[in-house]
């Protein structure tokens, strides 16, 4: 391990993050009763310009009036290039009470963007005597943000998670796609002809590089990497496939833009009973090995060492947090 110790963000379950428009207060109670771990109340893309002031008031009231239970509550502010953003931060934090946990910043492009919001939050929290420090979520959804992702991830002690905003990222890169997430038949390779002259077309994952890079930046700075939206909420299989791909790459969760997607995300990002049992056996075997002065031991015909312990500990800790919930 490096001499540099990576400080971990606060530990929170983040398997499913449900998006709820601030302009639709009738959805708030349903969201609070859902199985999502995190809810972000949206003031940005899901709210029309004329509705933004009212949506802000809706969210402030809901932070006081709605019983959110054990949900982690975030508010997605408007972009820092708009005249809505400063009022989103000031009004929601000053008047929203202690229930707010996180601020989500869209289209983060540079570390200075993070610094600006951090500065405002610090001043407001000090001025009103807020007891709980607000964390930050960052959506990486532009070419600029992806270029500067490592600096963004390290820009503030408030940072908790990075999210991949696939739709705006595609637009920023001028990618030839109009769907929100998912594969594209044109992103494929064609095999050479076989003896019969037949060729096979293999689809690829056009978002693999972006998500893998986000995971590295997040983990290197102790943050949670979260996969973003999948637009076709009628396609449960497609959503599940994208979630599983994200999980394999190291993401802790995925957005849900419709309640239908919540149970799928929770299932994908919840360790199976078989996985948890194996992880506990690894920890038990290593505990015995360490008492015997061994640095490694075999279990079921496979070598396990210190790296195996770290993986097992992470999985067991997550399972325990889910069980406690």
C-alpha positions as a printed NumPy array, in Angstrom:
array([[  0.   ,   0.   ,   0.   ],
       [  1.042,   3.594,  -0.578],
       [  2.152,   5.675,   2.383],
       [ -0.742,   7.987,   1.515],
       [ -3.859,   6.953,   3.407],
       [ -7.112,   7.482,   1.501],
       [ -9.734,   9.045,   3.75 ],
       [-13.117,   7.425,   3.171],
       [-16.321,   9.412,   2.731],
       [-19.082,   8.83 ,   5.29 ],
       [-20.444,   5.305,   4.935],
       [-23.951,   5.336,   3.442],
       [-26.013,   2.779,   1.587],
       [-26.27 ,   4.037,  -1.985],
       [-27.619,   1.066,  -3.94 ],
       [-30.476,   2.992,  -5.503],
       [-30.706,   6.779,  -5.817],
       [-34.217,   7.884,  -6.757],
       [-34.745,  11.098,  -8.736],
       [-37.832,  13.115,  -7.755],
       [-38.754,  16.428,  -9.469],
       [-39.122,  19.304,  -7.044],
       [-42.071,  20.496,  -9.111],
       [-44.02 ,  17.31 ,  -8.279],
       [-44.685,  17.424,  -4.522],
       [-47.327,  14.702,  -4.853],
       [-44.418,  12.295,  -5.418],
       [-42.59 ,  13.151,  -2.196],
       [-44.533,  10.914,   0.182],
       [-44.333,   7.96 ,  -2.211],
       [-40.594,   8.449,  -2.555],
       [-40.196,   8.585,   1.228],
       [-41.972,   5.236,   1.537],
       [-40.006,   3.608,  -1.29 ],
       [-37.1  ,   1.184,  -0.888],
       [-34.548,   3.608,  -2.343],
       [-31.523,   4.279,  -0.138],
       [-31.027,   7.854,  -1.357],
       [-33.509,  10.364,  -2.759],
       [-32.462,  13.428,  -4.676],
       [-35.036,  16.167,  -4.992],
       [-34.403,  17.792,  -8.331],
       [-34.308,  21.504,  -9.143],
       [-32.438,  21.119, -12.43 ],
       [-33.315,  19.152, -15.58 ],
       [-36.665,  17.783, -14.415],
       [-38.034,  21.261, -13.624],
       [-39.106,  23.811, -16.244],
       [-37.554,  27.302, -15.885],
       [-40.83 ,  28.973, -14.879],
       [-41.401,  26.316, -12.202],
       [-37.987,  26.515, -10.507],
       [-38.854,  29.066,  -7.771],
       [-41.967,  27.1  ,  -6.779],
       [-40.061,  23.792,  -6.898],
       [-37.501,  25.278,  -4.526],
       [-40.266,  26.228,  -2.09 ],
       [-41.791,  22.748,  -2.421],
       [-38.49 ,  21.14 ,  -1.438],
       [-37.908,  23.455,   1.508],
       [-41.367,  22.665,   2.865],
       [-40.93 ,  18.933,   2.256],
       [-37.638,  18.877,   4.163],
       [-39.629,  19.967,   7.209],
       [-42.987,  18.254,   6.685],
       [-42.323,  14.861,   5.072],
       [-41.236,  11.904,   7.195],
       [-38.234,  10.707,   5.196],
       [-37.435,   7.896,   7.619],
       [-33.887,   6.621,   7.22 ],
       [-33.517,   7.938,   3.674],
       [-30.45 ,   9.965,   2.726],
       [-31.795,  13.205,   1.246],
       [-30.013,  15.175,  -1.459],
       [-31.027,  18.207,  -3.507],
       [-29.779,  18.649,  -7.055],
       [-29.218,  22.344,  -7.589],
       [-29.179,  24.068, -10.939],
       [-25.959,  24.439, -12.88 ],
       [-23.377,  26.912, -11.631],
       [-23.62 ,  28.712, -14.974],
       [-27.246,  29.68 , -14.256],
       [-28.729,  32.429, -12.095],
       [-30.743,  29.828, -10.173],
       [-27.841,  28.059,  -8.472],
       [-26.895,  30.569,  -5.784],
       [-30.503,  30.926,  -4.648],
       [-30.926,  27.136,  -4.625],
       [-27.98 ,  26.814,  -2.244],
       [-28.824,  29.777,   0.009],
       [-32.555,  29.151,   0.357],
       [-32.481,  25.371,   0.678],
       [-29.64 ,  25.301,   3.211],
       [-30.726,  28.327,   5.244],
       [-34.402,  27.395,   5.386],
       [-34.434,  23.631,   4.882],
       [-33.439,  22.616,   8.4  ],
       [-31.182,  19.783,   9.465],
       [-32.827,  17.009,   7.41 ],
       [-30.817,  17.758,   4.268],
       [-27.794,  15.466,   3.923],
       [-26.28 ,  16.239,   0.515],
       [-26.111,  18.773,  -2.282],
       [-25.783,  17.369,  -5.803],
       [-23.896,  19.575,  -8.263],
       [-24.705,  18.958, -11.938],
       [-22.241,  19.269, -14.802],
       [-19.201,  19.766, -12.588],
       [-16.375,  20.849, -14.874],
       [-13.465,  21.875, -12.669],
       [-12.264,  21.681,  -9.086],
       [-13.071,  25.397,  -8.808],
       [-16.764,  24.579,  -9.208],
       [-16.542,  22.387,  -6.125],
       [-14.544,  25.032,  -4.251],
       [-17.213,  27.661,  -4.944],
       [-20.061,  25.547,  -3.544],
       [-17.941,  24.414,  -0.597],
       [-17.226,  28.052,   0.257],
       [-20.916,  28.981,   0.16 ],
       [-21.946,  25.997,   2.265],
       [-19.262,  26.684,   4.845],
       [-20.358,  30.303,   5.235],
       [-24.048,  29.428,   5.465],
       [-23.519,  26.6  ,   7.959],
       [-21.422,  28.88 ,  10.155],
       [-23.897,  31.758,   9.922],
       [-26.957,  29.699,  10.891],
       [-25.158,  27.395,  13.319],
       [-26.006,  24.258,  11.388],
       [-25.13 ,  21.138,  13.342],
       [-24.726,  18.667,  10.456],
       [-22.163,  19.227,   7.719],
       [-23.614,  18.854,   4.226],
       [-21.866,  16.467,   1.825],
       [-21.429,  16.881,  -1.916],
       [-22.385,  14.662,  -4.848],
       [-20.932,  15.458,  -8.261],
       [-22.371,  14.516, -11.624],
       [-19.678,  13.988, -14.241],
       [-21.592,  14.678, -17.436],
       [-19.364,  16.783, -19.671],
       [-16.086,  16.282, -21.488],
       [-14.586,  19.   , -19.275],
       [-15.705,  17.204, -16.13 ],
       [-14.269,  13.903, -17.333],
       [-10.981,  15.589, -18.213],
       [-10.738,  17.045, -14.685],
       [-12.368,  14.191, -12.793],
       [ -9.396,  13.403, -10.56 ],
       [ -9.047,  17.04 ,  -9.427],
       [-12.821,  17.24 ,  -8.867],
       [-12.798,  14.09 ,  -6.754],
       [-10.09 ,  15.552,  -4.502],
       [-11.43 ,  19.116,  -4.362],
       [-13.291,  19.079,  -1.031],
       [-13.555,  17.225,   2.26 ],
       [-17.309,  17.385,   1.703],
       [-17.119,  15.12 ,  -1.362],
       [-19.008,  11.841,  -1.003],
       [-19.831,  10.489,  -4.449],
       [-19.309,  10.766,  -8.205],
       [-22.159,  10.039, -10.627],
       [-22.045,   9.38 , -14.361],
       [-24.577,  11.535, -16.221],
       [-24.73 ,   9.627, -19.458],
       [-27.177,  11.801, -21.446],
       [-25.417,  15.146, -21.081],
       [-22.047,  13.417, -21.373],
       [-23.102,  11.998, -24.736],
       [-24.247,  15.451, -25.857],
       [-21.025,  17.068, -24.636],
       [-18.934,  14.547, -26.57 ],
       [-21.283,  14.761, -29.577],
       [-21.758,  11.025, -29.45 ],
       [-24.037,   9.599, -32.104],
       [-26.812,   8.471, -29.788],
       [-30.046,   9.922, -28.468],
       [-30.949,   7.307, -25.868],
       [-30.22 ,   7.703, -22.168],
       [-27.793,   4.932, -21.269],
       [-27.709,   1.433, -22.657],
       [-25.87 ,  -0.091, -25.613],
       [-25.747,   1.107, -29.196],
       [-25.755,  -1.323, -32.151],
       [-23.264,   0.86 , -33.997],
       [-20.693,   0.433, -31.232],
       [-19.667,  -3.035, -32.343],
       [-16.942,  -5.094, -33.952],
       [-17.285,  -7.514, -36.848],
       [-15.309, -10.729, -36.76 ],
       [-13.343, -11.985, -39.717],
       [-15.203, -14.456, -41.938],
       [-15.049, -18.068, -40.819],
       [-14.578, -20.982, -43.218],
       [-18.181, -20.678, -44.339],
       [-17.815, -16.959, -44.912],
       [-19.987, -16.086, -41.915],
       [-19.178, -13.052, -39.775],
       [-20.436, -12.32 , -36.26 ],
       [-21.252,  -8.873, -34.911],
       [-20.412,  -8.225, -31.225],
       [-21.89 ,  -5.21 , -29.463],
       [-19.633,  -3.334, -27.074],
       [-20.24 ,  -1.067, -24.079],
       [-19.712,   2.478, -25.338],
       [-19.754,   3.824, -21.764],
       [-17.14 ,   1.436, -20.369],
       [-14.242,   3.894, -20.439],
       [-16.2  ,   6.708, -18.812],
       [-17.555,   4.602, -15.96 ],
       [-14.25 ,   2.803, -15.353],
       [-12.449,   6.145, -15.171],
       [-15.064,   7.524, -12.78 ],
       [-14.71 ,   4.467, -10.53 ],
       [-10.93 ,   4.917, -10.345],
       [-11.225,   8.621,  -9.499],
       [-13.864,   7.93 ,  -6.857],
       [-12.096,   5.032,  -5.158],
       [ -8.725,   6.799,  -5.215],
       [-10.331,   9.556,  -3.143],
       [-12.544,   7.455,  -0.88 ],
       [-15.798,   8.34 ,  -2.675],
       [-18.778,   6.273,  -3.826],
       [-19.036,   5.772,  -7.624],
       [-22.677,   5.715,  -8.772],
       [-23.988,   4.892, -12.245],
       [-26.539,   7.335, -13.603],
       [-29.892,   7.04 , -15.377],
       [-31.277,   4.449, -17.77 ],
       [-33.978,   6.16 , -19.795],
       [-36.232,   3.292, -20.85 ],
       [-37.938,   2.49 , -17.548],
       [-40.137,  -0.075, -19.298],
       [-37.044,  -2.186, -20.065],
       [-36.294,  -3.903, -16.759],
       [-33.878,  -6.376, -18.337],
       [-31.899,  -3.609, -20.007],
       [-31.717,  -1.644, -16.755],
       [-30.571,  -4.72 , -14.877],
       [-27.86 ,  -5.44 , -17.456],
       [-26.488,  -1.899, -17.185],
       [-26.598,  -2.061, -13.386],
       [-24.73 ,  -5.369, -13.326],
       [-22.063,  -3.975, -15.654],
       [-21.649,  -0.974, -13.352],
       [-21.435,  -3.22 , -10.29 ],
       [-18.747,  -5.379, -11.89 ],
       [-16.701,  -2.244, -12.634],
       [-16.948,  -1.122,  -9.001],
       [-20.016,   1.122,  -8.742],
       [-21.984,   1.007,  -5.483],
       [-25.355,   1.878,  -6.96 ],
       [-27.404,   3.318,  -9.78 ],
       [-30.032,   5.996, -10.312],
       [-33.705,   5.195, -10.601],
       [-35.807,   7.605, -12.646],
       [-38.946,   5.52 , -12.034],
       [-40.09 ,   3.466,  -9.016],
       [-40.014,   0.332, -11.211],
       [-36.237,   0.517, -11.236],
       [-35.761,   0.608,  -7.445],
       [-36.084,  -3.125,  -6.671],
       [-33.819,  -4.018,  -9.59 ],
       [-31.042,  -1.708,  -8.38 ],
       [-31.38 ,  -2.932,  -4.806],
       [-31.13 ,  -6.535,  -5.94 ],
       [-28.076,  -5.975,  -8.14 ],
       [-26.155,  -3.993,  -5.531],
       [-27.042,  -6.208,  -2.574],
       [-24.516,  -9.021,  -1.988],
       [-26.101, -12.456,  -2.288],
       [-26.335, -14.741,   0.719],
       [-23.816, -17.042,  -0.955],
       [-21.323, -14.194,  -1.415],
       [-21.721, -13.009,   2.175],
       [-21.286, -16.539,   3.552],
       [-18.097, -16.989,   1.534],
       [-16.778, -13.614,   2.713],
       [-17.392, -14.527,   6.361],
       [-15.581, -17.843,   5.844],
       [-12.611, -15.959,   4.382],
       [-12.442, -13.7  ,   7.427],
       [-12.678, -16.679,   9.767],
       [ -9.962, -18.59 ,   7.891],
       [ -7.633, -15.6  ,   7.874],
       [ -8.199, -14.968,  11.576],
       [ -7.057, -18.526,  12.292],
       [ -4.091, -18.165,   9.913],
       [ -2.947, -14.957,  11.596],
       [ -3.044, -16.613,  15.013],
       [ -0.786, -19.274,  13.555],
       [  1.575, -16.65 ,  12.149],
       [  0.633, -17.228,   8.499],
       [  0.185, -14.429,   5.961],
       [ -1.9  , -16.504,   3.585],
       [ -4.035, -19.62 ,   3.642],
       [ -6.026, -21.713,   1.186],
       [ -9.792, -22.045,   1.244],
       [-11.733, -24.305,  -1.11 ],
       [ -8.578, -24.82 ,  -3.149],
       [ -7.88 , -21.104,  -3.621],
       [ -5.261, -18.834,  -2.099],
       [ -6.503, -16.062,   0.171],
       [ -4.292, -13.309,   1.523],
       [ -4.521,  -9.756,   2.865],
       [ -6.167,  -8.527,  -0.348],
       [ -8.83 , -11.198,   0.096],
       [ -9.501,  -9.875,   3.595],
       [-10.092,  -6.344,   2.337],
       [-12.574,  -7.562,  -0.264],
       [-14.367,  -9.761,   2.253],
       [-14.506,  -7.044,   4.899],
       [-16.02 ,  -4.58 ,   2.456],
       [-18.688,  -7.051,   1.401],
       [-19.567,  -8.084,   4.97 ],
       [-19.771,  -4.453,   6.106],
       [-22.184,  -3.669,   3.279],
       [-24.305,  -6.736,   4.102],
       [-24.426,  -5.71 ,   7.75 ],
       [-25.547,  -2.161,   6.871],
       [-28.327,  -3.569,   4.676],
       [-29.401,  -5.994,   7.391],
       [-29.487,  -3.173,   9.959],
       [-31.705,  -1.142,   7.657]])
